[in-house]
Amino acid sequence: MTTKELTRKITVGNDSNCDFRTIKEALHSIPELNKVPTTIFIKKGIYEEKLQITTPYVTLVGEDKEDTLITFGDYARMKFPDGSLIRTFNTYTVFVGADDITIQNLTIKNSAGLGEKVGQAVALYVEGSRVKVEDVRLLANQDTLFTGPLPHKPVEGNDFGGPMEGKERIVGKQYYKNCYIEGDIDFIFGSATAVFEHCELFSKDLGKEENGYVTAASTYDGQEFGYVFIDCKFTSDAKAETVYLGRPWRDYAKTVLIHCEIGEHIHKEGWNDWNKELARKVAFYGEYDSYTHEQKPVDCSGRVAWSHVFNKEEASKYTLFNILGPDEWYN
């Protein structure tokens, strides 16, 4: 039997016939240089754990999408024992730091609360390529999902902190399918090439005239694709025209929507420049065939002048094959 034919399955839960009681124990049982596809099946329950997935070829599968919950509550304004702030990139509930990882059929939550009280609080931090997240709920407020790598340098200070500080920046390819992602401010952010297909992006109501931003891409200069949303729904319980589709965390941000349902909460301008003059020239924001909940075309005449509304030919390049590659790891 070859290595490719070998597989490993581990079960986590409170039953006596499970291999481990915690997901962390199951992850620690996998060799660091793992080459055997390993599935960790997680039975229904609440797992209050802060996890790092740092070995390749690992799949996490929950028994039930809503009742298999991984939750933790770290937040940016917390302090380490030495008094220094934890900051954004140490707040994750789950950190993916390896290639060829799949997460399916479960919920990942950061329970810290509102950003105005606790600062940023990440549910899922993905730093890897060929990472597939399917039928997963991601719940938090500010900065729910970070799609690494980090930007080249911080705007303020000398470092970002977190598990990838000081390490090589590698732009990974990530695929999110049939996911529900909930947050308020910049709740999908980062530099990866990432496709979101058949996902729901729910903007939480902050009760303000400006309720937030769905995306805050930091796409690298010269990177062909940043965020691409295909057949997704942008929903909310916020007032009309109080949420923006995105703003540029870094100037060369790229975010594109293809045939997406746009709720009334989205501002008619669509995109915000974050007061960055250069971004208006070099960022790339676009959409094709956006429609309302009533299946009517979205009136894009009010979109900011520096964004794009594609025709069919221009939109045709935004396929999984073109964006994620020919090896079809995402199927």
C-alpha positions in Angstrom: 0.0 0.0 0.0 1.4 3.4 -1.0 1.4 6.5 1.3 -1.2 8.1 -0.9 -3.6 5.1 -0.3 -3.2 5.5 3.5 -5.8 7.5 5.5 -6.3 8.1 9.1 -9.6 8.9 11.0 -9.8 10.3 14.5 -13.0 10.8 16.5 -13.5 13.6 19.1 -16.3 13.7 21.6 -17.5 12.8 25.0 -18.5 9.2 24.1 -16.4 6.4 25.5 -15.7 5.1 22.0 -14.1 8.4 20.9 -10.4 8.6 20.5 -10.1 12.0 22.2 -12.2 14.4 24.3 -10.7 17.6 22.8 -9.9 18.7 19.3 -6.5 20.0 20.5 -5.5 16.5 21.7 -6.5 15.1 18.3 -4.4 17.7 16.5 -1.4 17.0 18.7 -1.6 13.3 17.8 -0.8 14.0 14.2 2.9 14.0 13.2 4.4 17.4 12.5 5.4 16.5 8.9 2.2 14.6 8.2 1.8 13.1 4.8 -1.2 10.9 5.5 -4.7 12.4 4.8 -6.2 12.6 8.3 -9.9 13.3 9.1 -10.9 14.4 12.6 -14.6 13.8 13.0 -16.0 16.0 15.8 -19.2 14.9 17.5 -21.9 17.4 18.4 -21.0 19.6 21.4 -19.5 22.9 22.5 -15.7 22.9 22.4 -14.2 25.8 24.2 -10.8 25.6 22.6 -8.2 27.8 20.9 -6.8 25.7 18.1 -3.7 25.7 15.8 -3.8 23.5 12.7 -0.1 23.4 11.7 0.2 20.0 10.0 -0.9 19.5 6.3 -3.5 17.1 4.9 -5.9 17.5 7.8 -9.7 17.6 7.5 -12.0 18.8 10.4 -15.6 17.5 10.0 -18.4 18.3 12.4 -21.3 16.1 13.0 -23.7 19.0 12.8 -23.1 22.4 11.4 -25.0 24.3 14.1 -24.5 22.0 17.0 -20.7 21.4 16.6 -19.3 24.6 18.0 -15.7 25.6 18.5 -15.6 28.8 20.5 -13.1 31.0 22.3 -13.1 34.6 23.5 -9.7 36.3 23.1 -9.7 39.9 21.9 -7.3 42.6 20.9 -7.5 44.7 24.1 -6.7 41.8 26.3 -3.2 41.7 27.8 -0.5 39.1 28.1 0.9 38.4 31.6 3.7 40.9 30.9 1.1 43.7 30.4 1.4 43.9 26.6 -1.7 43.8 24.4 -2.6 40.6 22.6 -3.6 42.6 19.5 -5.6 41.4 16.5 -3.6 38.4 15.2 -3.4 36.5 18.5 -7.2 36.6 19.0 -8.1 33.7 16.7 -10.3 30.9 17.8 -8.9 28.6 15.0 -5.6 29.2 13.3 -4.8 27.4 10.1 -1.0 27.5 9.4 -0.6 24.7 6.9 -1.5 23.8 3.3 -4.1 21.3 2.2 -6.5 21.8 5.0 -10.3 21.3 4.9 -12.9 22.4 7.4 -16.5 21.2 7.0 -19.9 21.2 8.7 -19.3 23.1 11.9 -19.3 26.5 13.6 -16.3 28.6 14.6 -17.0 31.5 16.9 -15.2 34.3 18.7 -17.4 35.1 21.6 -15.5 38.3 22.8 -18.3 40.7 21.8 -18.5 44.1 20.1 -15.4 45.6 18.7 -16.1 49.0 20.2 -15.7 47.3 23.6 -13.1 44.7 23.1 -11.4 45.6 19.8 -10.8 43.1 17.0 -11.6 39.4 17.7 -10.9 36.9 15.0 -12.9 33.6 14.6 -10.8 32.0 11.9 -7.3 32.9 10.7 -6.2 31.1 7.6 -2.6 31.2 6.5 -2.1 28.5 3.9 -2.9 27.4 0.4 -5.4 24.9 -0.9 -7.5 25.5 2.1 -11.2 24.6 1.7 -13.9 25.8 4.1 -17.3 24.3 3.3 -20.7 24.4 5.1 -19.2 26.3 8.0 -20.6 29.1 10.1 -18.1 31.8 11.1 -19.4 34.1 13.9 -17.8 37.2 15.4 -18.0 41.0 15.2 -15.0 43.0 14.0 -12.5 41.0 11.9 -14.3 37.6 11.8 -12.2 36.0 9.1 -8.5 36.8 8.3 -7.2 35.4 5.0 -3.5 35.6 5.3 -0.8 36.5 4.5 -0.2 39.7 6.4 0.5 42.9 4.6 4.2 43.6 3.9 4.4 46.0 6.9 2.1 47.6 9.5 0.7 51.1 9.1 1.8 51.9 12.7 4.5 50.2 14.8 7.1 47.7 13.8 5.2 44.4 13.7 1.7 42.8 13.6 2.2 40.2 16.3 0.5 36.8 16.0 1.7 33.3 14.8 3.0 34.5 11.4 5.0 37.5 12.6 8.5 37.6 11.0 7.7 34.6 8.7 7.8 34.6 4.9 4.7 36.1 3.2 3.2 33.5 0.8 -0.1 34.3 -1.0 -2.3 31.3 -0.6 -5.4 30.2 -2.4 -8.5 29.6 -0.3 -12.0 28.5 -1.1 -15.1 29.1 0.9 -18.3 27.3 -0.2 -21.8 27.3 1.3 -20.6 29.3 4.3 -22.4 31.7 6.6 -20.0 34.5 7.7 -21.2 37.1 10.2 -19.7 40.3 11.5 -19.7 44.1 11.3 -16.5 46.0 10.6 -14.0 44.6 8.0 -15.2 41.1 8.9 -13.4 39.5 5.9 -9.9 40.9 5.6 -6.4 39.9 4.3 -4.2 39.4 1.3 -5.1 35.9 0.1 -6.6 34.9 -3.2 -9.9 33.7 -1.9 -13.1 32.6 -3.6 -16.5 32.7 -1.8 -19.1 30.7 -3.6 -22.8 30.3 -2.5 -22.0 32.0 0.8 -24.1 34.4 2.9 -22.3 37.4 4.3 -24.4 38.9 7.2 -23.6 42.4 8.4 -24.7 42.9 12.0 -26.5 46.0 12.9 -24.5 48.4 15.1 -27.3 50.9 15.3 -25.3 53.6 13.5 -25.5 55.6 10.4 -22.4 53.7 9.2 -22.7 50.1 10.2 -19.6 48.7 8.8 -17.8 47.1 5.9 -18.0 43.5 4.6 -14.4 43.3 3.3 -11.1 44.9 3.8 -8.7 43.4 1.3 -4.9 43.9 1.4 -4.2 42.4 -1.9 -0.5 42.6 -2.9 0.5 44.9 -5.9 0.7 42.7 -9.0 -1.6 39.9 -7.6 -4.2 39.1 -10.2 -7.0 38.1 -7.9 -8.0 39.1 -4.4 -11.5 38.4 -3.1 -14.0 37.0 -5.6 -17.6 36.4 -4.5 -19.7 34.2 -6.8 -23.4 33.6 -6.4 -23.3 34.9 -2.8 -25.9 36.8 -0.7 -25.1 40.0 1.2 -27.7 40.3 4.0 -28.2 42.3 7.2 -30.6 43.5 9.8 -29.1 47.0 9.5 -30.8 50.1 8.1 -30.8 50.7 4.4 -27.5 52.1 2.9 -25.5 51.9 6.1 -23.0 49.2 5.1 -20.2 49.2 2.4 -19.2 46.1 0.4 -15.6 46.9 1.1 -12.7 49.3 1.7 -9.0 48.9 1.0 -7.0 47.9 4.0 -4.1 48.3 1.6 -4.1 50.4 -1.5 -4.0 47.6 -4.1 -7.1 45.8 -2.7 -9.1 43.7 -5.1 -12.7 42.6 -4.5 -15.1 41.4 -7.2 -18.7 40.3 -7.0 -20.2 38.0 -9.7 -24.0 37.4 -9.8 -24.6 38.2 -6.1 -27.7 39.2 -4.2 -27.3 42.7 -2.6 -29.4 43.6 0.3 -30.8 47.1 0.9 -28.3 47.7 3.7 -25.5 48.2 1.1 -24.8 51.8 0.4 -25.6 52.9 -3.1 -21.9 53.9 -3.6 -20.9 50.3 -2.9 -17.3 50.9 -1.9 -15.4 53.2 0.5 -11.9 54.5 -0.2 -10.9 54.7 3.5 -9.7 58.2 2.7 -6.8 56.8 0.6 -6.2 58.9 -2.5 -3.9 56.3 -4.1 -6.4 53.5 -3.5 -8.9 55.3 -5.8 -6.3 54.8 -8.6 -4.9 51.4 -7.9 -7.5 49.4 -6.0 -9.9 47.2 -8.0 -13.5 46.9 -7.1 -16.1 45.5 -9.4 -19.3 43.6 -9.9 -21.4 41.9 -12.5 -25.1 41.1 -12.6 -25.8 42.1 -9.0 -29.5 41.7 -8.1 -31.9 42.4 -5.3 -33.8 40.0 -3.1 -36.7 40.5 -5.5 -34.5 39.3 -8.3 -34.3 42.8 -9.9 -31.1 44.2 -11.2 -29.2 46.5 -8.8 -29.0 50.1 -9.9 -25.3 50.6 -10.0 -25.5 54.2 -11.3 -24.6 55.5 -7.9 -21.4 53.4 -7.4 -18.2 55.3 -6.8 -16.6 56.4 -10.1 -13.4 54.4 -9.4 -15.2 51.1 -9.3 -16.2 48.8 -12.2 -19.4 47.4 -13.4 -18.5 44.5 -15.8 -20.1 43.3 -19.0 -20.5 39.6 -19.6 -17.1 39.3 -21.4 -15.2 41.1 -18.6 -16.8 38.9 -16.0 -16.0 35.7 -17.8 -12.5 35.5 -16.4 -13.8 35.0 -12.9 -14.0 31.2 -12.8 -12.8 28.8 -10.2 -10.3 27.3 -12.8 -8.8 30.7 -13.6 -8.6 31.9 -10.0 -7.8 28.7 -8.0 -5.9 26.7 -10.6 -6.3 23.6 -12.7 -5.7 20.8 -10.2 -9.2 21.1 -8.8 -8.3 20.6 -5.1 -11.4 22.7 -4.4 -13.9 20.1 -5.8 
